[in-house]
Amino acid sequence: MAPYTTDWRGQFKGEAIAVARPANTQEVADTVKACAAAGVAIVPQGGNTSLSGAAIPATSKPQIVLSLSRMNKVRAVDTIDLTMTVEPGVTLKAAQNAALDAECLLPLSISSEGTAQIGGVLGTNAGGNNTLRFGNARDFVLGLEVVMADGQIWNGLRRLRKDNTGYCLRQLFIGSEGTLGIITAAVLKVIPRPTDAAVAFCAVESPAAALKLLGRLQRTDGQALMAFELLCHQGIELVLQHVPGIVMPLATPSPYYVLLELATSRPNAGLRASLESILGDAMEAGEVTDATFAESDAQRGALWKLREEHAEGLKREGGSVKNDVSVPVSCVPQLIEEGIKAAQAVIPGLRPVPFGHMGDGNIHFNFIAPKGTDPKAMLAREYEVMDAVNAVVKKLDGSFSAEHGIGQFKLPMMEPWRGGTELDTMRKIKAALDPQGTLNPGKMIP
């Protein structure tokens, strides 16, 4: 039971009377009906990679964990319609590989894609590295199959690009964290596999310089820009220290770095030459101080590993205060500058580790304990630090949760941030679709 009732960070632990592992949609429906009749709540769970405790039991109410990992088939990939139909237990990586086998690309990409499952990815509306170009998880979904709170099955597995027939029900379930229904299959959009790509790792002096580089790329080759990730020296050092096999690609340290990728299906696009020219101009303008390019798929993987292992480096350092926030892209430098000051006013000496999706305004604004101090003392005050950063976020018209969702971790923030008409409407939707409160209690809706 333990792997199903504890999150991967070890931050949330819950109790369940059983774990159900259905193999098909009908078994999900039968389980839901039985639980509804018995007054037992259900916590849907995929790969259990949530950072907000969304997949862990959160209340003392009798409940089961409904693991969807056995429903792990890629049902179809259609290269004409450019769609793939998958079950919720398929890992995101397996879905990506199935698309590649058909000479297509599923651009949705997150750090935990080897473990995260499609049901959870959609249930939390995961974002990831390519949101800049393709949007969040909800932007990939054409159709869903969902088991409702009363056990009814809604078959909305449509492959249509246009279907203007009433409320767009699928969007209700995407990002609902399993509180409105249980996703049992999905039709996802894919694209033709890119034939040309270029990846660069750049040193920059500041987030402001990175923002200027982003603008330059968007003006010059914006249609090819896939990802634009901001990293800092402290984060890179944690990865180098705690994750074996990582090599720093630049000789001289820099306060900040940018990892960027261009890709296109246009033949003979010459992206490498284009990127070299863009970065050359950026160096002359003082926006970039050094850069290196991936010369092979292996080098591309190594550069991306520097980014993807940040969560592991932070975990091995002893834990971190996590702020998954978003602001308008233009405000990212101000967010980082003022956010660091605000957090360090709460706990002097806090070490900031801001990183993430600068191209879409989503920064993972993490903090680790001051050197020589116990991380547990810092974590005991994490909500104070989060509130200090969120005050800056609110001033900049941002959001306290960009892509990690609410779960139980950020539940206390919903009332002050989304209270009034917005939260009241959410409660009405919840009451309409799950009147008994069977689905994932203690999550999202306070």
C-alpha positions in Angstrom: 0.0 0.0 0.0 2.8 2.4 0.8 3.7 3.4 -2.8 0.1 4.4 -3.4 -0.3 6.4 -0.2 2.9 8.4 -0.2 4.0 11.0 -2.8 7.5 10.8 -4.4 8.8 13.7 -2.3 7.7 12.1 0.9 5.8 15.2 1.8 2.2 13.8 1.8 1.0 10.5 3.4 -2.5 9.3 3.5 -4.6 6.3 4.4 -6.7 4.1 2.2 -8.8 1.0 2.8 -7.7 -0.5 -0.5 -6.1 0.0 -3.8 -8.1 -0.9 -6.9 -6.3 -1.6 -10.2 -8.9 -1.8 -13.0 -7.9 -3.1 -16.4 -10.5 -1.4 -18.5 -13.2 1.3 -18.5 -16.0 -1.0 -17.4 -14.0 -2.1 -14.3 -13.5 1.6 -13.5 -17.2 2.2 -13.8 -18.1 -0.8 -11.7 -15.6 0.3 -9.0 -17.0 3.8 -9.0 -20.6 2.5 -8.6 -19.6 0.2 -5.8 -17.8 3.0 -3.9 -20.8 5.4 -4.4 -23.2 2.8 -3.0 -20.9 2.2 0.0 -20.1 5.9 0.7 -16.4 5.3 0.0 -14.4 8.1 -1.7 -12.0 7.5 -4.6 -8.6 9.0 -5.2 -7.6 8.5 -8.8 -3.9 7.9 -9.3 -1.5 7.7 -12.3 2.3 7.7 -12.0 2.1 9.5 -8.6 4.5 12.3 -9.7 2.3 15.2 -8.5 4.1 18.0 -6.6 1.0 19.1 -4.9 -0.3 15.9 -3.2 -3.2 15.6 -5.7 -2.9 11.8 -5.9 -2.6 11.0 -2.2 -5.6 10.5 0.2 -6.1 13.8 2.0 -9.0 13.2 4.4 -10.1 10.8 7.2 -13.1 9.8 5.1 -13.0 6.1 4.0 -11.5 6.0 0.6 -9.7 3.9 -1.9 -6.8 4.7 -4.3 -7.9 4.0 -7.9 -4.7 3.2 -9.8 -5.0 3.4 -13.5 -1.6 2.0 -14.3 -2.9 -1.3 -15.8 -4.8 0.6 -18.5 -1.7 1.2 -20.5 -2.4 0.7 -24.1 -1.7 3.0 -27.0 -4.9 2.2 -29.0 -4.0 3.9 -32.3 -1.8 6.5 -34.0 -3.4 8.1 -37.1 -0.8 9.8 -39.3 -3.5 11.3 -41.6 -5.6 12.8 -38.8 -2.4 13.4 -36.8 -4.0 11.9 -33.6 -3.2 9.2 -31.1 -5.7 7.4 -28.8 -4.3 6.3 -25.5 -5.4 4.9 -22.2 -4.7 6.8 -18.9 -2.0 4.4 -17.6 0.3 5.0 -20.6 3.4 6.9 -19.5 4.0 10.2 -21.3 7.3 8.8 -22.5 5.7 5.7 -24.0 3.2 7.9 -25.8 6.0 10.0 -27.2 7.8 6.8 -28.4 4.6 5.5 -30.0 4.3 8.8 -31.9 8.0 8.7 -33.0 7.5 5.1 -34.3 4.8 6.5 -36.6 7.1 9.4 -37.7 5.1 11.8 -35.6 5.9 13.9 -32.5 3.9 14.3 -29.3 5.5 17.6 -28.2 4.1 17.5 -24.6 7.2 17.1 -22.5 7.8 17.3 -18.7 10.7 16.2 -16.4 8.8 13.2 -15.0 7.6 11.9 -18.4 9.2 8.5 -17.8 6.9 7.9 -14.9 4.0 10.4 -15.3 0.9 8.8 -16.9 -1.4 10.4 -19.4 -4.4 10.3 -17.1 -2.5 12.3 -14.5 -0.9 14.6 -17.0 -4.4 15.5 -18.3 -6.0 15.6 -14.9 -3.5 18.2 -13.8 -3.2 20.0 -17.1 0.5 19.6 -17.0 2.6 22.2 -18.8 6.2 21.5 -19.6 9.1 22.5 -21.8 7.2 23.1 -25.0 4.3 25.2 -23.8 5.9 28.2 -25.4 5.0 26.8 -28.8 2.2 24.2 -28.3 0.4 25.1 -25.1 -0.4 23.0 -22.0 -1.9 19.5 -21.9 -5.4 20.7 -22.5 -4.3 22.1 -25.9 -3.4 18.6 -27.1 -6.8 17.0 -26.3 -9.4 16.5 -29.0 -11.5 13.9 -27.2 -11.9 12.1 -23.8 -13.6 9.1 -22.4 -14.6 9.7 -18.7 -16.3 7.7 -16.0 -18.6 10.1 -14.1 -19.1 10.2 -10.3 -22.2 8.0 -10.6 -20.4 5.4 -12.7 -21.8 6.5 -16.1 -19.4 6.4 -19.0 -19.2 9.4 -21.2 -17.7 8.5 -24.6 -16.3 11.7 -26.1 -13.4 10.1 -28.0 -13.8 12.3 -31.0 -11.0 13.1 -33.4 -12.6 16.2 -34.7 -10.8 19.5 -35.0 -14.1 21.3 -35.1 -17.1 20.3 -33.0 -19.3 23.2 -32.0 -22.1 21.3 -30.2 -22.7 22.8 -26.8 -20.4 23.1 -23.8 -16.9 21.7 -24.3 -17.2 19.0 -21.6 -13.7 17.6 -22.1 -12.2 20.9 -20.8 -14.0 20.5 -17.5 -12.2 17.3 -16.7 -8.7 18.4 -17.9 -7.1 20.1 -14.9 -9.8 19.0 -12.5 -7.4 16.7 -10.6 -9.9 13.9 -10.6 -12.5 15.8 -8.7 -15.1 15.8 -11.5 -14.6 12.5 -13.3 -12.0 9.8 -14.1 -10.3 9.9 -17.5 -10.1 6.5 -19.0 -9.0 7.3 -22.6 -7.9 10.3 -24.6 -7.5 11.4 -28.2 -4.3 13.6 -28.5 -3.0 15.8 -31.3 0.4 15.0 -32.7 2.5 16.7 -35.4 4.8 15.5 -38.1 8.2 14.5 -36.8 10.6 17.5 -37.1 13.4 16.9 -39.6 15.7 19.7 -38.4 16.5 20.9 -34.9 19.1 23.0 -33.1 19.8 23.1 -29.4 22.0 25.6 -27.6 23.1 26.2 -24.0 23.9 29.9 -23.4 25.4 31.9 -20.6 23.6 35.2 -19.7 24.3 37.7 -17.0 20.7 38.2 -15.8 17.0 37.3 -16.4 16.8 40.7 -18.2 19.4 39.6 -20.7 17.6 36.3 -21.2 14.4 38.2 -21.9 16.2 40.2 -24.6 17.5 37.0 -26.1 13.9 35.6 -26.1 12.6 38.6 -27.9 15.4 38.3 -30.5 14.6 34.7 -31.2 10.8 35.3 -31.5 11.4 38.1 -34.0 13.9 36.2 -36.0 12.6 32.6 -36.0 9.7 32.5 -33.7 7.8 29.7 -35.6 10.7 27.3 -34.9 11.2 28.1 -31.3 10.2 25.1 -29.2 11.6 25.8 -25.8 13.3 28.6 -23.8 14.4 27.5 -20.3 16.0 29.8 -17.7 18.5 28.2 -15.3 20.7 29.7 -12.6 24.2 29.0 -11.3 22.9 27.6 -7.9 20.6 25.1 -9.7 23.3 23.9 -12.0 25.7 23.4 -9.1 23.1 21.3 -7.3 22.7 19.0 -10.3 26.5 18.7 -10.7 26.9 17.9 -7.1 24.1 15.4 -6.6 23.4 13.7 -9.9 26.2 11.4 -11.3 27.3 11.7 -14.9 26.4 15.3 -15.5 29.0 17.5 -17.2 29.0 21.3 -17.3 29.2 22.3 -21.0 30.7 25.8 -20.5 34.1 26.5 -19.0 33.3 29.7 -17.2 30.4 29.9 -14.6 27.7 32.4 -15.2 24.9 33.8 -12.9 22.2 32.5 -15.3 21.9 30.2 -18.3 19.4 29.7 -21.1 18.7 26.3 -22.7 16.8 26.7 -26.0 15.7 24.5 -28.8 14.5 25.2 -32.3 12.7 22.5 -34.4 10.8 22.3 -37.7 9.5 19.8 -40.2 10.6 22.1 -43.0 13.2 20.3 -45.1 16.6 22.0 -45.4 15.6 24.7 -42.9 19.2 25.4 -41.8 18.2 26.0 -38.2 21.8 25.5 -36.9 23.2 28.2 -39.2 20.2 30.5 -38.3 20.8 29.9 -34.6 24.5 30.6 -34.9 23.7 33.9 -36.6 21.1 34.9 -34.0 23.5 34.1 -31.1 26.3 35.9 -32.8 24.2 39.0 -32.9 23.1 38.5 -29.3 26.8 38.3 -28.2 27.6 41.5 -30.0 24.7 43.1 -28.2 25.8 41.8 -24.8 22.8 39.5 -24.2 24.9 36.3 -24.3 28.4 35.9 -23.0 29.1 32.3 -24.1 27.3 29.4 -25.8 27.6 25.8 -27.0 25.6 23.7 -29.4 24.4 20.1 -29.3 26.3 18.3 -32.1 24.4 15.0 -31.7 21.3 13.5 -30.1 23.5 12.4 -27.2 24.7 15.9 -26.6 21.1 17.2 -26.9 20.1 14.7 -24.2 23.1 15.8 -22.0 22.1 19.5 -22.2 18.5 18.7 -21.4 19.6 16.5 -18.5 21.1 19.6 -16.9 17.6 21.1 -16.9 15.5 18.0 -16.1 17.6 16.9 -13.1 16.9 20.1 -11.2 14.1 18.5 -9.2 16.3 15.6 -8.2 19.2 17.9 -7.2 16.9 20.0 -5.0 15.4 16.8 -3.4 18.9 15.4 -2.6 20.0 18.7 -1.1 17.5 18.2 1.6 14.3 19.6 0.1 13.2 23.0 -1.0 10.4 25.5 -0.8 8.6 25.2 -4.1 6.9 28.1 -5.8 5.4 27.1 -9.2 4.3 30.6 -10.3 3.6 32.4 -13.5 3.6 36.1 -14.5 3.5 37.9 -17.9 6.7 37.0 -19.7 7.8 40.6 -19.6 7.6 40.6 -15.8 9.9 37.6 -15.2 13.1 39.6 -14.4 11.1 41.7 -11.9 9.6 38.6 -10.3 13.0 37.0 -9.7 14.6 40.2 -8.4 11.8 41.1 -6.0 10.9 37.6 -5.1 14.4 36.8 -3.9 14.4 39.9 -1.7 10.9 39.1 -0.3 11.9 35.5 0.6 15.2 36.4 2.1 13.4 39.0 4.3 11.5 36.1 5.8 14.5 33.8 6.2 17.9 35.6 5.8 20.4 33.6 3.8 17.9 31.6 1.8 19.5 30.3 -1.4 17.3 31.0 -4.4 17.0 28.5 -7.3 14.7 30.0 -9.8 14.4 28.0 -13.1 12.0 26.9 -15.7 9.8 28.0 -18.6 10.7 31.6 -19.1 9.3 31.5 -22.6 5.8 31.2 -21.2 6.3 33.1 -17.9 6.3 30.0 -15.6 9.2 30.0 -13.1 9.8 27.3 -10.6 10.9 29.7 -7.8 12.6 27.3 -5.4 14.6 28.1 -2.3 17.0 25.9 -0.3 18.1 26.4 3.3 20.9 28.8 4.2 24.2 27.1 4.3 24.9 25.3 7.5 21.3 25.2 8.7 18.7 22.4 9.0 16.5 22.2 5.9 13.6 21.0 8.2 13.6 24.4 9.9 13.1 26.1 6.6 10.4 23.7 5.4 8.5 24.4 8.6 8.1 28.0 7.4 7.5 27.2 3.7 4.1 28.8 3.6 5.6 32.1 5.0 8.2 32.0 2.2 5.6 31.1 -0.4 3.3 33.9 0.8 6.1 36.4 0.5 6.9 35.4 -3.1 3.2 35.2 -4.0 2.7 38.8 -2.8 5.1 39.8 -5.6 3.3 37.4 -8.0 -0.1 39.0 -7.2 1.3 42.5 -7.7 2.4 41.4 -11.2 -1.0 39.9 -12.1 0.4 36.4 -12.0 -0.8 33.0 -10.7 0.3 31.1 -7.6 0.1 27.8 -9.5 1.2 27.7 -13.1 1.3 24.0 -13.9 1.6 21.9 -10.8 -2.0 22.4 -9.8 -3.7 22.8 -6.4 -4.0 19.3 -4.9 -3.8 19.6 -1.1 -0.6 21.5 -1.0 -2.0 24.8 -2.3 -5.5 24.4 -1.1 -5.2 27.2 1.5 -4.4 29.7 -1.3 -7.6 29.1 -3.3 -9.9 31.2 -1.1 -7.8 34.4 -1.0 -6.8 34.1 -4.7 -9.9 32.7 -6.4 -12.7 33.4 -3.8 -15.9 35.0 -4.7 -17.6 34.4 -8.0 -14.8 32.3 -9.5 -14.6 29.8 -6.6 -18.3 29.8 -6.1 -18.8 28.8 -9.7 -16.2 26.0 -9.3 -18.2 24.7 -6.2 -21.4 24.7 -8.3 -19.7 22.6 -11.0 -18.4 20.2 -8.4 -21.8 19.9 -6.7 -23.5 19.3 -10.1 -21.1 16.5 -11.3 -20.2 14.9 -7.9 -23.0 15.7 -5.5 -21.9 13.1 -3.0 -18.3 14.3 -2.9 -17.0 10.9 -3.9 -14.2 12.0 -6.2 -10.8 13.0 -4.7 -12.1 14.8 -1.6 -9.8 17.4 0.0 -8.3 18.5 -3.3 -8.6 21.8 -5.3 -11.9 23.0 -3.8 -11.6 24.2 -0.2 
